[in-house]
Amino acid sequence: MMQPRELAKRLGSGLLSFPATHFDANMAFAETEFRQHCGWMLQRNVAGLFAAGGTGEFFSLTPAEVARVTAAAAAETAGRVPVITGCGYGTAIATEMAREASRSGADGILLLPPYLITPSQAGLVAHVDAVCRATPLGVIVYNRDNAIVNEHSLAQLCDRNPNLVGYKDGVGDIELMMRIRAKLGDRLMYIGGLPTAETFAPAYLEMGVTTYSSAIFNFMPEWALEFYGAVRRRDRAAVDAGLKDFVLPYIELRNRGKGYAVSIIKAGLNVIGRPAGPVRPPLTDLLPQELDDLRKLIDSVQRRARAA
């Protein structure tokens, strides 16, 4: 098991991969295909693999399935990079999942928002506290939706929980991000976690956010790594070209349907001939015309790369 501080150091050093979760035609977890996909992703240089995260349809998995997906990722990874597992729902379920994470082979936990309700800061602190106490693994809190932890709450949590090592921002509130950085400095490792994080990566780097979750890495890994490298080098021309030629048209496609932030990833895998099966309801797959538009966009990027 990787120690929490070492986990944070490793994750902050490079791009993070968030594999899709593979399902068969009956919507059951397709473990063999998922493991093959993880192995294919790990042929590239990534800093960590987040199994059963948002891109991996955590919200559509049972706790037992989260454990299976995590164990499959850990077995395939075999210690090459840290494996982080999703954790969430109410406090009782989240603490149970946190305890199971170690047994599944995870090195850390990504704590997603609790289900349905919008708690107070005191309630969020109690929730995160309970999860941190339930596991020796490093914990990353995902700030988004109904779980917005402010800088004062984070400071309390960090004081009480040495294994709280990361903060993933899915809000896009720059003022809050700056308040958190000013108060906590390097006590936490910071991850960009807005949908299609590449869009925000240059701005977030200036705030000390050295890495982000790349869902695009699932189907365009070389492009994702090149773009990340351009961000880290502050190569403005390369970043602008990547945004104009791919990211912004991709976002336009993503925004055509509710829930498409996940659906478009599986569509991308279909385009490159590495299908991951359908998304589970209540998500829906891209429509045929949308899939064709995505195929044309990916083809145009690949043609440009071959010509370069």
Residue, then its C-alpha position, 0 to 999 in steps of 0.5 A: m500500500m502506498q503511503p498517502r504523502e507518496l501517493a499525493k506526490r506521484l499523482g501531482s507529477g503527471l497526467l491522470s487517467f480515468p478509464a471508462t467502465h466496460f459493460d456487455a450487451n446486458m449491462a454487466f461489468a465486462e472485466t476482461e475488456f476493462r482490464q485490456h483497456c487499462g493495460w492499453m492505457l498504461q502503455r503510456n506515461v500516466a501518473g495514476l489510474f482512477a478506477a470507477g470514477g466519474t468517467g467510469e460511471f461510479f454513480s451507476l455501479t453498486p458498491a460490490e461492482v466498485a470493488r470488482v472494478t477496482a480489483a480488476a484495475a489493481a490486478e492489471t496495473a500490478g503496482r506500475v502506477p497508483v490506483i484510486t477508487g471511487c467512493g461516495y453516497g451517504t456516510a454509512i455506505a461511503t465508509e464501508m466502501a472506504r474500508e473495502a478499498s484496501r482489500s480491493g487493492a486501491d492506493g487511494i480514494l476519490l470521495l465523490p459528493p454524497y447522494l441527493i442532499t445539500p449538507s452544511q459545512a459541519g455536515l460535510v466535515a463530519h462526512v469527510d472525517a468519517v471516510c478518512r477515519a475508515t481507511p489508511l489510504g490517501v483520500i482526495v475530496y472532490n469539490r463539486d455539485n452538493a459537496i462544496v467544502n470551503e477553505h476553513s472546513l478543509a483546514q479543519l479536515c487536514d488538521r485532523n486527518p493526515n491521510l487527506v492529501g488531495y483536493k479535486d476541483g469540479v466547481g470552477d470558482i476561481e476565488l474559492m480555489m485561490r482562498i484554498r491555495a492561500k490557506l493550505g498551500d502545499r498541504l494538499m495536492y490539487i487536481g483539475g476536475l471540471p468536465t473536459a478539464e483540458t479547457f481549464a488546464p492553463a488557467y489552473l496551472e497558474m493557480g498551482v494545479t499541476t495535474y487534471s483528470s483527462a477523460i479524453f485519454n481513453f481514446m486519444p492518449e497520445w494527443a492527451l499527453e501532448f496537450y498536457g505537455a504543452v500546458r506544463r511547458r506553457d506553450r501557448a501556441a500549442v495549447d491554443a491550437g489544441l483547444k481550437d482544433f479539438v477541445l472546443p468542437y468536442i465540447e460543442l458535441r458534448n453539450r448536445g445532450k444531458g450526461y454526454a460528458v461520460s457518453i462521449i467517452k464511450a463514443g470515442l472508444n467506439v470510433i477508434g475500434r476499442p468499444a466499451g459497451p453502452v452507458r448504463p441508464p439513466l445516461t444515454d448514448l450519442l445519437p448516430q449523427e452525433l457519433d458520426d460528427l465525433r468520428k469526423l472530428i477525431d479523424s481530422v485530428q489524427r490526419r493533422a498529427r500524421a501530417a505534422 
